[in-house]
């Protein structure tokens, strides 16, 4: 539902990362980009509203004021919304990537 909301509101490069068994704070991480600070803030608002309508309000939202990087903690799902250059700088997807298989 969150990824669909992001897609409907023109988020870019939406990535879903399975965290089950990798950490204790969430089962899924969704990372997406907005085109500008205003777009990132609007995406955060749309996701928070969709969660509220679904009966699962976002537990915590950080970064909406500056909207360079907004974090929405919805319990089992954590959503990171970035401006493209901020996303590239932090490269959060690489941090959570599976290790490469050793050469056989």
C-alpha positions as CSV (number, residue, x, y, z in Angstrom):
1,X,0.0,0.0,0.0
2,X,2.8,2.4,0.8
3,X,4.7,1.7,-2.4
4,X,1.5,2.1,-4.4
5,X,0.9,5.5,-2.7
6,X,4.4,6.6,-3.5
7,X,4.0,5.5,-7.1
8,X,0.6,7.2,-7.4
9,X,2.2,10.5,-6.2
10,X,5.1,10.3,-8.7
11,X,7.9,9.2,-6.3
12,X,11.0,8.1,-8.2
13,X,13.2,5.0,-7.8
14,X,11.0,3.2,-5.3
15,X,12.9,0.3,-3.7
16,X,11.5,-2.2,-1.2
17,X,14.1,-3.9,1.0
18,X,13.2,-7.0,3.0
19,X,14.7,-6.7,6.5
20,X,13.1,-9.7,8.1
21,X,15.8,-11.5,10.0
22,X,18.4,-8.7,9.4
23,X,17.3,-6.3,12.1
24,X,14.9,-6.0,15.0
25,X,13.3,-2.7,14.3
26,X,11.4,-3.4,11.1
27,X,10.5,-6.1,8.5
28,X,10.5,-3.9,5.5
29,X,12.2,-0.7,4.4
30,X,10.9,1.4,1.5
31,X,13.3,4.0,0.0
32,X,12.1,6.5,-2.6
33,X,13.0,9.9,-4.0
34,X,11.1,13.1,-4.6
35,X,12.1,15.7,-7.2
36,X,12.4,18.6,-4.6
37,X,12.0,19.4,-1.0
38,X,8.4,20.3,-1.6
39,X,7.8,16.9,-3.4
40,X,9.5,14.9,-0.6
41,X,7.3,16.7,2.0
42,X,4.2,16.0,0.0
43,X,5.1,12.4,-0.4
44,X,5.5,12.1,3.4
45,X,2.1,13.7,3.9
46,X,0.5,11.3,1.3
47,X,2.0,8.2,3.0
48,X,1.0,9.4,6.5
49,X,-2.6,10.0,5.3
50,X,-2.7,6.6,3.6
51,X,-1.5,4.9,6.8
52,X,-4.1,6.8,8.8
53,X,-6.9,5.8,6.4
54,X,-5.7,2.2,6.7
55,X,-5.9,2.4,10.4
56,X,-2.2,2.3,10.9
57,X,-1.0,5.9,11.6
58,X,2.6,6.6,11.2
59,X,4.2,6.2,14.6
60,X,6.9,8.8,14.1
61,X,7.9,11.2,11.3
62,X,11.3,13.0,11.2
63,X,12.7,15.5,8.8
64,X,9.5,16.9,7.3
65,X,10.5,20.4,8.2
66,X,13.6,20.5,5.9
67,X,12.4,17.6,3.6
68,X,15.9,16.6,2.4
69,X,15.4,13.2,4.1
70,X,12.1,12.2,5.7
71,X,11.8,9.1,7.8
72,X,8.4,7.6,8.5
73,X,8.3,4.8,11.2
74,X,5.2,2.8,10.7
75,X,6.1,-0.1,13.0
76,X,7.1,-3.0,10.8
77,X,7.7,-0.7,7.9
78,X,10.2,2.1,7.7
79,X,10.0,4.6,4.9
80,X,12.9,6.8,3.8
81,X,12.1,9.7,1.4
82,X,15.0,11.6,-0.1
83,X,15.9,14.4,-2.5
84,X,17.9,12.6,-5.2
85,X,21.3,14.1,-4.3
86,X,20.8,13.4,-0.6
87,X,19.9,9.8,-1.4
88,X,22.9,9.4,-3.6
89,X,25.2,10.8,-0.8
90,X,23.9,8.4,1.9
91,X,23.4,5.4,-0.4
92,X,21.2,3.7,2.2
93,X,20.3,0.8,-0.2
94,X,23.9,-0.2,-0.3
95,X,24.1,-0.3,3.5
96,X,21.2,-2.9,3.6
97,X,22.3,-4.9,0.5
98,X,23.0,-8.6,1.0
99,X,26.7,-9.5,1.0
100,X,28.0,-10.8,-2.3
101,X,28.3,-14.6,-2.6
102,X,31.9,-15.7,-2.3
103,X,33.5,-16.9,-5.5
104,X,33.4,-20.7,-5.9
